[in-house]
Amino acid sequence: MRVAIGDSRNLLKRGIGGSEYVYEKQVDSIKLGHLVVTKFRIQIGAMNYGFKIRAIIGTDFFLDSQAIIDMKEMRIY
């Protein structure tokens, strides 16, 4: 993952669990298996939710990559 220079900002995000600051940056591309999205904005935060978590993948990624999610088989195409 290569990061674009000079295109970042800090944001306060609010949700069901409260609010937290995140660092937002545009990356050249991001890949999940065979799915690739270019010029994608990511948000990096502390994510201290009381259990181990590496990332949250949002619907924006799945829409941009035109992914098909098979919930019965628990697979992404």
C-alpha positions in Angstrom: 0.0 0.0 0.0 1.5 3.3 -1.1 0.3 6.5 0.6 -0.4 9.8 -1.2 1.6 12.7 0.3 -0.2 15.8 1.5 -3.7 14.4 1.4 -4.5 13.6 5.0 -6.7 14.9 7.8 -7.8 14.2 11.4 -11.6 13.6 11.9 -13.9 13.1 14.9 -16.2 10.1 14.1 -19.3 9.4 16.1 -21.2 6.1 16.3 -23.2 3.8 18.6 -20.1 3.1 20.7 -19.3 6.8 21.2 -16.8 9.0 19.4 -13.1 8.8 18.5 -10.5 10.6 16.4 -9.3 8.9 13.2 -6.6 9.8 10.7 -7.9 9.8 7.2 -5.6 9.3 4.2 -6.0 8.4 0.5 -3.9 5.4 -0.6 -3.0 4.5 -4.2 -4.7 1.1 -3.9 -6.0 -1.4 -1.4 -6.4 -5.1 -1.9 -8.5 -7.8 -0.3 -7.9 -11.2 -1.9 -8.6 -10.6 -5.6 -10.5 -7.4 -5.0 -8.6 -4.2 -5.7 -9.7 -0.6 -5.4 -7.5 2.3 -6.5 -7.4 5.9 -5.0 -9.2 4.7 -1.9 -9.6 6.7 1.4 -8.8 4.8 4.6 -9.3 5.8 8.2 -6.9 4.7 10.9 -7.9 4.8 14.6 -7.0 3.2 17.9 -9.9 0.7 17.8 -9.8 -0.1 21.6 -13.1 -2.0 21.8 -12.2 -4.6 24.4 -11.5 -7.4 21.9 -8.9 -8.0 19.2 -9.6 -6.5 15.9 -7.3 -5.7 12.9 -9.6 -3.7 10.6 -13.2 -2.8 9.7 -14.0 -3.1 6.1 -16.9 -0.8 5.1 -19.5 -1.1 2.4 -17.7 1.7 0.5 -14.9 -0.8 -0.3 -17.3 -3.6 -1.3 -19.3 -1.2 -3.5 -16.2 0.2 -5.2 -14.7 -3.3 -5.8 -18.1 -4.6 -7.0 -17.8 -7.5 -4.6 -20.4 -10.3 -4.3 -20.9 -11.4 -0.7 -22.3 -14.9 -0.3 -23.5 -15.0 3.3 -24.6 -18.6 3.2 -21.1 -19.8 2.1 -19.3 -17.0 4.0 -17.3 -16.1 0.9 -16.5 -12.9 -1.1 -16.3 -13.0 -4.8 
